[in-house]
Amino acid sequence: MEPLPKTVKQALGNSRQSAAGPHPDADLLAAFQEGAVTAREQQSLLAHFAACAHCREVARLALPAPESVQQVVVPAPAASVWRRWLSWAAVATATVVLGSVGIIYQGQHHGSEQAKLSATRSDPSAPVIASGMPAAPAPSAKLQAKAAKKNASTSEQAKAVPRPLEAAAVVPFDRQAAALRPKVEPGPGLPEPGLPEAGLGMKTGTVFSSSATGTKEPAGSGSQAAAHSGANGEVGSRASVSANGGYQSDSLATRSRAMKMKAMGAANQAERQTASLPHSPSGFDSASPARAQWRISPAGELQRGFKGSDWQTVLAAAATRFHALAVAGKEVWAGGSEANLFHSTDGGASWTRVPLPTPRQGQGQGKRPEAPTITRITWDDALHGTVGADNITWTTADGGRTWSQQ
Amino acid sequence: MSADANPAGVHAAPLEDGATPRLRDSAALSPAVEDAVQGLYASANAGRFGLSARQFAGIVAAVLAKYAKGADDAESLALLGLLRVEELALARACAAGNTTAWDEFLNRYRAKLYDAALGIAHDEATARELAGGLYAELYGLPTADGARLSKLNYYMGRGSLEGWLRTVLAREYVNRYRAHKHTVSLEEQIECGVAFAAAPAVSDPVPDARLERATEAALATLSAEARFLLAAYFLDGQTLAEIAGQLRVHESTISRKLDRLTKALRKSIRNQLTALGMSPRQADECMNDADAGDLKIDVRQSLEQASGSCTSEPRRALQPGGDIEGCADRRNVLEQESDFRPFYKGDDSKR
C-alpha cells in the first residue's frame, strides 16, 4: 500500500471537531457497529468519524473482542467435487492395497493351517470363531495384481493431495464403536485357543480374525489390523480393530485420514491422530496376552478363549443355543434360540439380555418357546444393526438400545 | 394480571438529550405505528418484567421521537424493525428496579461487562474499576431528591444492549484517559522531561501553499467513508481488522479500498496542482518534497534509537529519555508520522 502523502495526513489531522457536530450517542455507535442504522445515519456517522478522533477511538475500543467473534461457528466450506472423489478413491485404493497385504500374509500361513484344520473342516458341526474381523477368501492372482497396481497410483495421489484434518469429520464415539461391530455369519470352524487362526475352507461360515484376538498378528501392528479389514474385500469396511484392541478407525472419513497419513509417511501425524481417536472400551493391550477369541461350540454354547488356555463357556445359564455372534474388542453381541440376544460391553464379564419384540409378544400373547431363533447379527453402521431370524428381522437405529421388528 | 398493572413500580426517569422516558400516552403514534408497537410489546415479552403495554408504548414513542422525529410512517416502521425491543424492555425494567429484570440482566451481562472492560483496558485492575463504575451507574446513582437514576434509561434499543454497554465502557475509558492526561503530576512531567518544555517546535512549513489547497480540494471530493478509512488507518493507526470490524466487511476489502484511495489521492492532488498552475514535473517535485519530510523524520528517529550516532543534530535531541527538548522532539516525531497511539492502547503489534 502506498504511503499517504504527508499533506493529506496533516489535512486529515487538522479536521475540526466542531465541523463534525455533536458526538453520536452510544446507541447509535453500537447500532453502527451492528449494521442497524439507516443509510442516512450511516453517512452521518461516517462523516462524523472522519473528523472526530474521539469517536473513532471509542468505536474502535467498543468492538467486540476477537475471541467472541471467533466463537461464531462457521460451517466448513464444502470441498470441491474432484477433491472429494479423489479422497474417496484414495481411501478405496488404500483399503484394497492393505487388503492385498493381508491376503498375502494369510496365504503364507494357509498351508500349515489347512493341515491343522482339515479335521475341523470336515466336521459339519464346526462352530463359529468370532474374534473381531472377518477374514476374506483368498483373492485371485489377478485381483492381487490389480490391487498392487492401484496401490502405486493411489499412494501418489494420497501424497499429492494431503487434506487437512476437519473437525467435522470426527465421528462420535458411539458411532465408532458400533461401526466396528463386524458382520458375523454362523458357520463352522473350531480352532483351539492359541492356535493360528483358521479361516479358509470352513464349511459354511467365516472365521474371523483380528488383532484383538492376538492369535496371529504381531502385537502392536495397527496397520496389519487394517490389512485384515481390507482382506475381507470390503472396500470401506466398517471394522478396523487396532492391535491394542482400540478402534483404529470407524467412518470412512476417519479411516481416510489415517490411511493418507500412512501414505504420506507422516508417522508423527499418525500417532497424533491415533491418539486423538477414542480408545477401545476393551482395554486390550498389544502386550497383553489376555486377548479373547470367541466361538460358538457345536453344541451351541457361547465360548471364550484366551491364548494358551481352554475355551470357557459363558452364558451357560442362559439356556440358549447360540447361532450368531458379533465381536469387536470388548463389545460382544450373541444371539440364538428363543430370540435371545445378549450384549456385553466388557469382553464377556457381564451380559445384558436385550429384549426383542417377537410377533406374539407384540400381540400380548407371546410364549418364549415359539420365539424364533437368531441366526445372524449384522451392523450396517454405528447405529444401525440388524438381527435376523428365520423369517423375522429386527433392526435398531440407536446402537442396540431399542429394536423394532421388520 | 392486567396488562396495565405495574407491580414492579416502574417509574419515570429523565433521558439524555431532552428525551423523556416518562410513560406518556402513545396517542401521538399513528394507528399503523401503534399496531406495530403492540406487536413489538408481545415479541419483547415485556410483561414479564412488569412493563405494561402502555408503558412500553411510551418508551417506544420516546425512541421514535429521538431518532425519527418528523418521519413518516414508513420510516418509523423501518426504525421499529431495527429496534432491540426485548433488550430495551429489559433495560428499562432494570432502570425501574424490577427484580426479575435485574436477575436477567446480571445473568446475561455481568460477565460480559467485565470481559468487555478487560478487552478495552487490557488491565485487570482498570477493567474491574471500569466495570464496577459502570455497574454502579447502571444500578442508579442517587439524585438530589433521593431517587435513583439509572444509566439504563439512556439505552434506546438501537443496537444490542451488549454493544451499548461496550460503547459506554469505551467512552468512559477514553474520557478517563483524557481527564488523566490533563492532570499529569509534576513528577510525571519531569520524568517525561516536559515539565519545563520549550515552546513547541514550529512544524515544517508546507513547501507550497498550493499544495495545501490542492490537498484540501482532493480530500473534499472524497466520500465520508473514504475519509474515515484514511483517518482511521493513517492517523489513528487502527488495523485493517479493526476498521473492517466496524464496517462489517472483510479486511482485504479495506486494504483494497485504502490502496485505491491513496493512489487516487496522489493523482487527484497532482491534477489539482497542475490546475493551480504547476507543471506536472513541478507538481511531482512539490509532492516529493512534502513527502521527504517523512523520510527525514524517519532518519531522525533511527538516529535517536541508535543514541550514539554522530549527527549534526544536538546530542540532547538524540537521547531517548533525555532532556526536555529531546522528549518534545520525539513526541513530535511520533505525531508527524501519524503512527501515534495513545498509551492506553495495549496492543502495539497491530499493524
Interface residues (C-beta under 8 A of the other chain):
Chain A: M1 E2 P3 L4 P5 K6 T7 V8 K9 Q10 A11 L12 G13 S15 D25 A26 D27 L28 L29 A30 A31 F32 Q33 E34 G35 A36 V37 T38 Q43 L46 A47 F49 A50 A51 A53 H54 R56 E57 V58 A59 R60 L61 A62 L63 P64 A65 P66 S68 V69
Chain B: E16 D17 E75 A78 L79 L82 R84 D115 A116 G119 I120 Y154 Y155 M156 G157 R158 G159 S160 G163 W164 R166 T167 V168 L169 A170 R171 Y173 V174 V206 L211 E212 T215 E216 A218 L219 S223 A224 E225 R227 F228 L230 A231 A232 F234 L235 D236 Q238 A241 E242 G245 Q246 R248 S255 L258 D259 T262 K263 L265 R266 I269 M287 A290 D291 G293 D294 Q336 S338 P342
